[in-house]
Amino acid sequence: MTKLQNDLAAVVDALVASSEDTRTVSLDQIGYALGTRAVSTEEIELVFATLEARGREVTGPEGGGGEARLGRVVASARALAAARGRRATIAEIAADAGLTEIEVRHALALARVIQR
């Protein structure tokens, strides 16, 4: 497993500390903790894996349109990749899908949770 960069390690440390009682970390908490940092899909997956290795369960939001946003993100990511011949950035996906970067990160995190 690749090691987290220092700034992401600090995010994980803060999430672990704030979830000591419940031992769960929601996608919303992860999204807010990441803020406007530029984070790749692989880094998000590594954050999840690190949280789980440290005894935390990553949970998705209940309701709130997560699935609908995920559909928009996937459609935009695929269209952009086909048009540009490369993987789209979170900023590009957000602009194309009409979402914020945080909403795109949440959708990608939801996809990861769903894939488990």
N, C-alpha and C positions, 0 to 999 in steps of 0.2 A: 504494500500500500504506500502510495506517495505521502510525503509528510505535508501537513498544512503549512502555508506561509504564516509568518508571525502574526499578521493582522487577523487572519482567519482563525488561528489558534486562540487568539485573545477573545474573539467572538464566541467560539465554542466554550472556552473557559467560563465566560460570563453566562452563557446559556445553561451550562451544567450547574453553576452556583445558584442561579435563580430558580432552578427546578429541583432543588434538593428534596423538597417535601413531596412533590407529586411524581417526580421521576419521569415526567412527560414534557416534551417541547413541541409546541404547535408550529405549523408552517408559518402562521402569522408572526409568532415570536422570532422565528428564524429570519423572515423577511424584514422585520423591523430592525433586528440586530445587524443585518447586512447593510441596511440603508441603501445608499447610492454607490456602494463599492461595485466595481466592475468584477463580476464573478462568472466564471465559465460553468457550463453544465457539469463538467468533471469535478470542479471545485465544490459545487453544491452537493454532488454525490459523496465527495470525501467528507464534507461537513456532516452529512447524515450518518455515514459509516462511523465517523469518529464519535458522534453523539451516542450512537448505539453501542459502540465498543466501551463507552464510559457509563453504560447502564441506563441510558435514556431511551424512551420510546418516542418516535416522531409521529405526531398525529396531524391529520388534515382537519380543515375547518368543517363545521357542519353547516350546510346550506351556503348561501352567499354567492352562488354563481360560479364556483370554482371549475366545475365541469365545462360550462359554457365558455369561460375564458380559456381553458385548456384547448378546446376545439379551435378557437380563434388563433391561439399561439401556434398550434401544430400546422394549421392551414397556412399561416403567414410564413412560418419557418420553411415549410416545404416549397412554397412559391418563390420565396427569396433565394433559397438554395438553387432551385432550378434556373432562375433568371440570372444569378450572379456566378454560378459555378463554384460556390464555396458555402460554408456554413455561415448563416446570418448571425450577427451579434445581437445581444439582448436589446440594445438601443434600436437597431433596425427592425427587429420583430415588434417591439413596442410601437414604433411609429407606424408600421404597416397595419398592425392589428387595432390601432386606436386605443391602446392600453398604456398604463404607466410601466416603467421598468420594474417596479415592485410587483405589480400585478403579473407581469411576465415571469418573474422569479417565482412567485407563488404558484403559477400554473406549472412551471417546470418541476417545482418541488412536489406538487400534487401528482404529476406524472410518475415521478420516482416512487412515491408511496403506493400508487395504484399498481405499479409493476411488481410489487413484492408479493 
